[in-house]
C-alpha cells in the first residue's frame, strides 16, 4: 500500500505547497477584483487544504486498494 500511495501523497504535498504560495502572490489581484475577499483567511485556507488532501488520498487509495484485492498469481498467469 505504501508503494502505491506514497508517490501520489508526495505529489499532493508539493502541489498543495505550490498552490498555497501562488495564492499568497495572487491575493493582491483577488482583493482588487472581489470586494471583502481575504484569501489569507485561515478558515478558507484550512478548508481548501483539507479538501485537497482528502481528495488526493481518496484518488490514490481507491485504485491501490482495488489492485491489492487481485491475486498476484492470477496476474502472473495472464502475462
C-alpha positions as CSV (number, residue, x, y, z in Angstrom):
1,X,0.0,0.0,0.0
2,X,2.9,2.4,0.8
3,X,4.4,1.9,-2.6
4,X,1.1,2.6,-4.4
5,X,0.1,5.6,-2.3
6,X,3.4,7.1,-1.3
7,X,4.3,8.9,-4.5
8,X,0.8,10.5,-5.0
9,X,0.9,11.7,-1.5
10,X,4.3,13.4,-2.0
11,X,3.0,14.9,-5.2
12,X,-0.1,16.1,-3.4
13,X,2.0,17.8,-0.7
14,X,4.3,19.5,-3.2
15,X,1.3,20.6,-5.3
16,X,-0.5,22.0,-2.2
17,X,2.5,23.9,-1.1
18,X,3.0,25.4,-4.6
19,X,-0.7,26.2,-4.7
20,X,-0.6,28.0,-1.3
21,X,2.4,30.0,-2.4
22,X,0.7,31.0,-5.6
23,X,-2.4,32.0,-3.6
24,X,-0.3,34.3,-1.4
25,X,1.2,36.0,-4.5
26,X,-2.2,36.3,-6.2
27,X,-4.0,37.6,-3.2
28,X,-3.5,41.2,-4.2
29,X,-5.3,40.7,-7.5
30,X,-8.1,38.8,-5.9
31,X,-8.7,41.6,-3.3
32,X,-9.0,44.1,-6.1
33,X,-11.4,42.0,-8.1
34,X,-13.7,40.8,-5.3
35,X,-14.9,43.1,-2.6
36,X,-14.4,41.9,1.0
37,X,-12.4,38.9,-0.1
38,X,-9.5,37.8,2.1
39,X,-7.6,34.8,0.6
40,X,-5.5,34.6,3.7
41,X,-8.5,33.8,5.8
42,X,-7.3,30.8,7.9
43,X,-10.7,29.1,7.6
44,X,-10.7,29.3,3.8
45,X,-7.0,28.1,3.6
46,X,-7.6,25.3,6.0
47,X,-10.8,24.2,4.2
48,X,-9.0,24.2,0.8
49,X,-6.0,22.3,2.1
50,X,-8.2,19.7,3.8
51,X,-10.3,19.3,0.7
52,X,-7.3,18.8,-1.5
53,X,-5.7,16.3,1.0
54,X,-8.9,14.2,1.3
55,X,-9.5,14.1,-2.5
56,X,-5.8,13.3,-3.1
57,X,-5.9,10.4,-0.6
58,X,-9.1,9.1,-2.0
59,X,-7.9,9.4,-5.6
60,X,-4.8,7.4,-4.8
61,X,-6.1,4.9,-2.2
62,X,-9.1,3.6,-4.1
63,X,-7.1,2.3,-7.1
64,X,-4.4,1.0,-4.7
65,X,-7.0,-1.0,-2.7
66,X,-8.5,-2.4,-5.8
67,X,-5.1,-3.6,-7.1
68,X,-4.3,-5.2,-3.7
69,X,-7.5,-7.2,-3.9
70,X,-6.3,-9.0,-7.1
71,X,-4.5,-12.3,-6.5
72,X,-0.9,-11.9,-7.8
73,X,-0.8,-15.5,-9.1
74,X,-3.7,-14.7,-11.5
75,X,-1.9,-11.7,-12.8
76,X,1.3,-13.7,-13.4
77,X,-0.6,-16.4,-15.3
78,X,-2.1,-13.8,-17.7
79,X,1.3,-12.4,-18.6
